[in-house]
């Protein structure tokens, strides 16, 4: 799944659909960032963040995203939303 595949859900009038889109978008972004960090030495572009600083900055971002994913999973369970 790609971000573009979540557009219809994001535009829905049903909050559950928008919730599912938010969750899927976050997971997509999390996986892409994690892959970038894991493959830092083999990227086909040069990130603006200096290599010396990337570990702390990107790892903080990944941690925050993982925590947000966990929060959404708890909410989904409470609200009976199948994600």
Helices and strands as residue ranges (DSSP letters): G 3-6, H 7-10, H 15-38, G 40-42, H 51-79
